[in-house]
C-alpha cells in the first residue's frame, strides 16, 4: 500500500486493501472500504458509505458517495457500491442512495468517462460505458453492456435494457429495450446493436432473430400488446426473446418510439 500520509486525509476507520495506491491530496472518509490493487488519484474524494472493489482506477477530482441531491433525503444511512475493475475518470460524481434502494451501485468492468453524474439510487450493470458528460437522474436502472455516448441525459426512473446503445446528446425519457440502438429527437428505435452483439459473441442466427422481433414491434402497424402477442407466436423461443418480452411488459414508463419517418 502506497499512501502519502502527510498529504492525504484518510479516516482511521477506513479499510484499505493490499497494494492500494492513494495519491497526494485524496480524501478517504469514515468507514470507506477500498479493495486490493485499486488506484485513487490526486484530489479524489471518497466519502462515508462507499465501498470500492478491486483493481479500480479513480481519477483526479472524482467525488464518490456524497449525499444525494434530493430534498427528500433526511440523512438516512445509505451507500455507494462500486464493483471490481471499474474506471472512474476525472470529475465523475456518484451520489449515495435514499430510502428507495438505500444504495447506488456500479457493476464490474464499467467505464465512467469524465464529468459523468450518477444520481441517487441508480443501478448500473456490468461492462457498461458512459461517455463524457452523461447525466443520470435518480432511480435509473441500466443493465449489462449498455453504452451511452457523450452528453446523454436520462430522466428519473428510466430503465435501459442489456446491450443497448444510445447515440450522443440524446434525451432519454422512456425505457430503452435490450439489444437496440436509439438516436434522434425524440429518442427513437434506430435498429439493433448488431456491431456490439457481434463483438460479444452473439451468433448471426441470434442477431437475425432479434431483428425479427423488433421488426414486429416497431415496423408493423401494431400496438405493443398486439406486437408482443405476434412475437410470442412467430419467433422461435430463445433467451433473447424472453428478455425482450419481459422487459417491455414490465415497462410501466413505456418504451421509446419507433423509427422516425421524417
ChimeraX attribute file (.defattr): number of C-alpha atoms within 10 A of each C-alpha:
attribute: neighborCount
match mode: 1-to-1
recipient: residues
	/A:1	14
	/A:2	11
	/A:3	15
	/A:4	14
	/A:5	13
	/A:6	8
	/A:7	14
	/A:8	17
	/A:9	15
	/A:10	20
	/A:11	15
	/A:12	11
	/A:13	12
	/A:14	16
	/A:15	16
	/A:16	21
	/A:17	17
	/A:18	13
	/A:19	15
	/A:20	20
	/A:21	19
	/A:22	26
	/A:23	21
	/A:24	18
	/A:25	19
	/A:26	23
	/A:27	20
	/A:28	27
	/A:29	20
	/A:30	16
	/A:31	17
	/A:32	23
	/A:33	21
	/A:34	25
	/A:35	21
	/A:36	19
	/A:37	20
	/A:38	26
	/A:39	22
	/A:40	26
	/A:41	21
	/A:42	19
	/A:43	20
	/A:44	24
	/A:45	25
	/A:46	27
	/A:47	23
	/A:48	23
	/A:49	23
	/A:50	29
	/A:51	21
	/A:52	26
	/A:53	22
	/A:54	21
	/A:55	20
	/A:56	25
	/A:57	21
	/A:58	27
	/A:59	23
	/A:60	21
	/A:61	19
	/A:62	24
	/A:63	22
	/A:64	29
	/A:65	27
	/A:66	21
	/A:67	24
	/A:68	21
	/A:69	14
	/A:70	13
	/A:71	6
	/A:72	9
	/A:73	13
	/A:74	11
	/A:75	10
	/A:76	12
	/A:77	14
	/A:78	23
	/A:79	27
	/A:80	29
	/A:81	22
	/A:82	27
	/A:83	22
	/A:84	21
	/A:85	20
	/A:86	25
	/A:87	22
	/A:88	27
	/A:89	22
	/A:90	21
	/A:91	22
	/A:92	25
	/A:93	22
	/A:94	30
	/A:95	29
	/A:96	30
	/A:97	30
	/A:98	25
	/A:99	15
	/A:100	10
	/A:101	15
	/A:102	15
	/A:103	22
	/A:104	28
	/A:105	24
	/A:106	25
	/A:107	22
	/A:108	21
	/A:109	19
	/A:110	26
	/A:111	21
	/A:112	25
	/A:113	21
	/A:114	22
	/A:115	22
	/A:116	25
	/A:117	22
	/A:118	28
	/A:119	26
	/A:120	34
	/A:121	29
	/A:122	27
	/A:123	22
	/A:124	25
	/A:125	20
	/A:126	20
	/A:127	19
	/A:128	25
	/A:129	21
	/A:130	26
	/A:131	21
	/A:132	21
	/A:133	20
	/A:134	25
	/A:135	23
	/A:136	24
	/A:137	18
	/A:138	25
	/A:139	22
	/A:140	22
	/A:141	19
	/A:142	25
	/A:143	19
	/A:144	20
	/A:145	23
	/A:146	25
	/A:147	23
	/A:148	24
	/A:149	18
	/A:150	21
	/A:151	19
	/A:152	21
	/A:153	20
	/A:154	23
	/A:155	17
	/A:156	19
	/A:157	18
	/A:158	24
	/A:159	27
	/A:160	27
	/A:161	23
	/A:162	23
	/A:163	24
	/A:164	25
	/A:165	28
	/A:166	27
	/A:167	18
	/A:168	18
	/A:169	17
	/A:170	22
	/A:171	19
	/A:172	24
	/A:173	19
	/A:174	23
	/A:175	25
	/A:176	29
	/A:177	28
	/A:178	27
	/A:179	27
	/A:180	25
	/A:181	21
	/A:182	28
	/A:183	21
	/A:184	16
	/A:185	11
	/A:186	14
	/A:187	22
	/A:188	22
	/A:189	21
	/A:190	19
	/A:191	18
	/A:192	23
	/A:193	20
	/A:194	20
	/A:195	10
	/A:196	19
	/A:197	19
	/A:198	13
	/A:199	8
	/A:200	11
	/A:201	8
	/A:202	13
	/A:203	11
	/A:204	12
	/A:205	9
	/A:206	16
	/A:207	19
	/A:208	12
	/A:209	18
	/A:210	22
	/A:211	18
	/A:212	15
	/A:213	24
	/A:214	23
	/A:215	16
	/A:216	20
	/A:217	21
	/A:218	20
	/A:219	13
	/A:220	11
	/A:221	10
	/A:222	13
	/A:223	10
	/A:224	16
	/A:225	12
	/A:226	13
	/A:227	21
	/A:228	21
	/A:229	13
	/A:230	15
	/A:231	22
	/A:232	15
	/A:233	10
	/A:234	12
	/A:235	14
	/A:236	10
	/A:237	12
	/A:238	11
	/A:239	8
	/A:240	16
	/A:241	20
	/A:242	12
	/A:243	15
	/A:244	20
	/A:245	19
	/A:246	13
	/A:247	20
	/A:248	20
	/A:249	13
	/A:250	9
	/A:251	16
	/A:252	12
	/A:253	13
	/A:254	17
	/A:255	22
	/A:256	19
	/A:257	16
	/A:258	18
	/A:259	16
	/A:260	13
	/A:261	4
	/A:262	3
